Amino acid sequence: MFKQFLDQVDGNQGYLLSSLGIFLLFFILVGVYILTIKKDEVKYMSELPLKDNDDERGS
C-alpha cells in the first residue's frame, strides 16, 4: 500500500520520507522519556489535578 502511494506521487518522496522520519523520531524520543522518568515524578504529576492550592502551601 505504501509503495503504491509513493508511485502515485511525483517528485515528493523526500517530503514523505522525511515526515515519516520525524514522526518516528518523535515517538521514539517520547518512549525513551517515558521509560526513563522517575516513579516519584509520575506520582506527583498524576496527583496534580486532584490537589487543592491550599494543600501545596501547607495551610
N, C-alpha and C positions, 0 to 999 in steps of 0.2 A: 504494500500500500504506500509506504513512504517513497519507494523508488518510483512508483507510478506518479506520485505527486511531483517529485523532482523533475521527471521527464516533461511534465506539462509546463513548468516554469522555465522561461528562457533567461539565462544570464543572472539569476538571482540566487544561485546555490550558495554563494558566500554568505549572503544575509541569512538564509535559512539555517545553515550550519553554525554560524556564529551565534544566532539567537538560541539555538538548541544548546550550544556550549555554555552560554551564560546561564540559561535555565538550569542545566545540570550542576554547574559550579555553585550556584546559589543554594540549591537544595543539599548539596554535599556539605557546604560550609555550615548550614543550619543544622544538619545532622551531627556534625562534629561538635558544634557548640552545645547541642542538647546532651550529647554523651559525656562531655567534659564538665558540665555545670555541677556545682556542689549541691548536695541534697538540702542543706540548710537554706540556700538561696531559693531553691524551688519552693520549699515550705513557706518561706517568708513571702514570696510573690503570690502564692496561692491563697494566702490569708489576707492579702491587702484589700480586696473588695469587701471583706466581712468586718474589718476593723473600723471603729469609730475614730474620729480625730482626737477625742479625749483620751482614748487608750494609748495612743502613741506618745502623748505628752506626759503621761504618768499621773494625771489628775484623777 
